[in-house]
Amino acid sequence: MVVAVEYISKEESAEAENAKHGVTGILAVQGAFAEHAAMLDRLGAQWKLLRDVEDFDDSIDRVILPGGESTTQGKLLHSTGLFEKIAAHIAAGKPVFGTCAGMILLAKKLDNDDNVYFGALDAVVRRNAYGRQLGSFAATADFGDIKDFPLVFIRGPFVVSVGSQATIETEVNGNVVGLRQGNIIATAFHPELTEDPRIHELFLGL
């Protein structure tokens, strides 16, 4: 999906400023946040970018953790004060959607990195699991009840093991790449880089 130039400077959706609730906060300290914003606009959903702790106000009902570089995002989450806000949101059982680096941030453990971030997703995840040579590719698979979803991978992770709290939603070539755990959705792939809104619609319905 090609994102319009307007998203370079757009900080929130048209009605988000006056919304009291129902707004999706998109982590925007680093990574592919603009594509998520564009997808939510297509679906008529209100959103705002989360760049600093002051951006996380009472209107935020759900959170998207986008793809990018997880180590950098982790450091910026702490330096901006957003980590505590988002951690409390997740602990309260509110909806969160992590794509690629977002899956890494959510995982209880990484099998090739000592860092643990939110530690909410009952799974062990491997960073850069496909390596640089095979880091970017496309496939098609089901995500739970969503059939034939286009999967876009960019140096993505995959799930090494899944605990009892999480359910496997997607597998590609024997690797687990999509999970669901209550109000948490996590994908190793990038739904926001496709023209297919169905996983975002699922998230908005949580």
C-alpha positions as CSV (number, residue, x, y, z in Angstrom):
1,M,0.0,0.0,0.0
2,V,1.3,3.4,-1.0
3,V,0.8,6.0,1.7
4,A,-0.2,9.5,0.7
5,V,2.3,12.3,1.3
6,E,-0.1,13.9,3.7
7,Y,0.7,11.3,6.3
8,I,4.2,12.7,6.7
9,S,2.8,15.6,8.7
10,K,-0.5,14.2,9.8
11,E,-0.7,13.7,13.6
12,E,-4.2,12.5,14.0
13,S,-7.5,11.7,12.1
14,A,-10.0,14.4,11.3
15,E,-12.2,14.0,14.4
16,A,-9.7,12.7,16.9
17,E,-9.0,16.0,18.6
18,N,-12.6,16.3,19.9
19,A,-13.1,12.6,20.6
20,K,-13.6,11.6,24.2
21,H,-13.1,7.9,23.5
22,G,-12.8,5.4,20.7
23,V,-9.4,6.6,19.5
24,T,-6.6,4.2,18.5
25,G,-3.2,5.3,19.6
26,I,-0.4,4.4,17.1
27,L,3.1,4.3,18.6
28,A,5.1,6.7,16.4
29,V,8.5,6.9,18.0
30,Q,10.0,4.9,15.1
31,G,8.9,2.6,12.3
32,A,6.0,2.1,10.0
33,F,3.2,4.0,11.8
34,A,1.9,6.0,8.9
35,E,0.7,2.9,7.0
36,H,-1.5,2.0,10.0
37,A,-2.9,5.5,10.1
38,A,-3.8,5.3,6.5
39,M,-5.5,1.9,7.0
40,L,-7.5,3.3,9.9
41,D,-8.6,6.3,7.8
42,R,-9.8,3.9,5.1
43,L,-12.0,2.2,7.8
44,G,-13.3,5.5,9.2
45,A,-11.7,4.9,12.6
46,Q,-10.3,7.7,14.7
47,W,-6.6,7.6,15.6
48,K,-3.7,9.7,16.9
49,L,0.0,9.2,16.9
50,L,1.7,8.5,20.2
51,R,5.1,10.4,20.2
52,D,5.3,11.4,23.9
53,V,3.5,10.6,27.1
54,E,1.2,13.6,26.8
55,D,-0.3,12.1,23.6
56,F,-1.7,9.2,25.5
57,D,-4.9,10.7,26.9
58,D,-8.2,9.3,28.1
59,S,-9.6,9.1,24.5
60,I,-7.2,6.2,23.7
61,D,-9.1,2.9,23.8
62,R,-6.7,0.7,21.8
63,V,-3.1,0.8,20.8
64,I,-1.1,-0.3,17.7
65,L,2.6,-1.2,18.0
66,P,4.0,-0.9,14.5
67,G,6.9,-2.6,12.7
68,G,10.3,-1.0,12.9
69,E,13.4,-1.7,15.0
70,S,12.4,-3.1,18.3
71,T,15.5,-2.2,20.3
72,T,15.2,1.4,19.2
73,Q,11.5,1.5,19.9
74,G,12.1,-0.1,23.3
75,K,14.6,2.7,24.3
76,L,12.3,5.4,23.0
77,L,9.3,4.0,24.8
78,H,11.1,4.4,28.1
79,S,12.7,7.9,27.3
80,T,9.3,9.3,26.3
81,G,7.4,7.9,29.2
82,L,5.1,6.0,26.9
83,F,6.2,2.6,28.2
84,E,4.4,2.8,31.5
85,K,1.2,4.2,29.8
86,I,1.0,1.3,27.2
87,A,2.0,-1.3,29.8
88,A,-0.9,-0.2,32.0
89,H,-3.2,-0.3,29.0
90,I,-2.2,-3.9,28.2
91,A,-2.4,-4.9,31.9
92,A,-6.0,-3.6,31.9
93,G,-6.9,-6.0,29.1
94,K,-7.5,-3.3,26.5
95,P,-6.9,-4.1,22.8
96,V,-3.4,-3.9,21.4
97,F,-2.2,-4.9,17.9
98,G,1.6,-5.6,17.4
99,T,3.0,-6.0,13.9
100,C,6.6,-7.3,13.4
101,A,8.6,-5.3,15.9
102,G,5.3,-4.9,17.8
103,M,5.2,-8.7,18.2
104,I,8.7,-8.6,19.7
105,L,7.8,-5.8,22.1
106,L,4.8,-7.9,23.3
107,A,6.5,-11.2,23.7
108,K,7.2,-12.7,27.2
109,K,10.6,-13.9,25.9
110,L,13.0,-13.5,23.0
111,D,15.1,-16.5,22.2
112,N,18.0,-14.5,20.6
113,D,17.8,-11.3,22.7
114,D,18.0,-10.8,26.5
115,N,15.6,-7.8,26.3
116,V,12.0,-8.2,27.5
117,Y,9.6,-5.3,26.9
118,F,5.9,-5.6,27.7
119,G,6.1,-9.3,28.4
120,A,2.4,-9.8,27.8
121,L,2.2,-12.3,24.9
122,D,2.6,-15.9,26.0
123,A,5.2,-16.8,23.4
124,V,8.9,-17.0,22.7
125,V,9.7,-14.9,19.6
126,R,12.9,-14.9,17.5
127,R,14.0,-11.5,16.1
128,N,15.1,-11.3,12.5
129,A,14.2,-14.9,12.2
130,Y,14.4,-15.2,8.5
131,G,17.8,-13.5,8.2
132,R,18.7,-10.8,5.8
133,Q,18.8,-12.9,2.6
134,L,15.2,-14.1,3.1
135,G,14.1,-11.2,5.2
136,S,11.5,-9.8,2.9
137,F,8.9,-12.0,1.1
138,A,5.2,-12.4,0.5
139,A,2.8,-15.3,1.0
140,T,-0.9,-16.0,1.5
141,A,-2.4,-17.8,4.5
142,D,-5.5,-17.7,6.8
143,F,-5.5,-15.7,9.9
144,G,-8.0,-17.5,12.2
145,D,-11.3,-17.2,10.4
146,I,-10.0,-14.7,7.9
147,K,-9.2,-16.6,4.7
148,D,-6.5,-16.1,2.2
149,F,-4.9,-13.0,3.7
150,P,-1.9,-11.5,1.9
151,L,1.2,-11.6,4.1
152,V,4.1,-9.2,3.7
153,F,7.3,-10.0,5.7
154,I,10.1,-7.5,6.1
155,R,13.0,-9.1,8.1
156,G,10.3,-10.4,10.3
157,P,10.3,-12.5,13.5
158,F,8.6,-15.8,14.0
159,V,7.3,-17.6,17.1
160,V,9.5,-20.3,18.4
161,S,7.0,-21.6,21.0
162,V,3.5,-20.7,22.1
163,G,2.3,-20.9,25.7
164,S,-1.2,-22.0,26.8
165,Q,-2.6,-18.4,26.9
166,A,-2.1,-17.7,23.3
167,T,-3.6,-19.3,20.2
168,I,-2.0,-19.8,16.8
169,E,-3.8,-17.9,14.0
170,T,-1.3,-18.1,11.2
171,E,1.5,-20.4,10.1
172,V,3.7,-20.2,7.0
173,N,6.1,-22.9,5.9
174,G,5.8,-24.5,9.4
175,N,6.6,-21.3,11.2
176,V,4.0,-19.5,13.5
177,V,3.6,-15.9,12.4
178,G,0.3,-14.8,13.9
179,L,-1.1,-15.1,17.4
180,R,-4.2,-14.0,19.4
181,Q,-4.4,-13.8,23.1
182,G,-7.6,-12.2,24.4
183,N,-7.5,-8.6,23.2
184,I,-3.9,-8.9,21.9
185,I,-3.3,-9.5,18.2
186,A,0.3,-10.0,17.1
187,T,1.6,-10.7,13.6
188,A,5.1,-11.2,12.3
189,F,3.9,-9.8,9.0
190,H,2.6,-6.3,8.0
191,P,-1.2,-6.2,7.3
192,E,-0.9,-2.4,7.0
193,L,1.3,-2.8,3.8
194,T,-1.5,-4.5,2.0
195,E,-4.8,-3.3,0.6
196,D,-6.7,-5.8,2.8
197,P,-8.3,-4.2,5.9
198,R,-9.7,-7.4,7.5
199,I,-7.2,-7.8,10.3
200,H,-7.5,-4.1,11.2
201,E,-11.3,-4.6,11.2
202,L,-10.9,-7.5,13.5
203,F,-8.8,-5.4,15.8
204,L,-11.3,-2.5,15.8
205,G,-14.0,-5.0,16.8
206,L,-12.2,-6.1,20.0
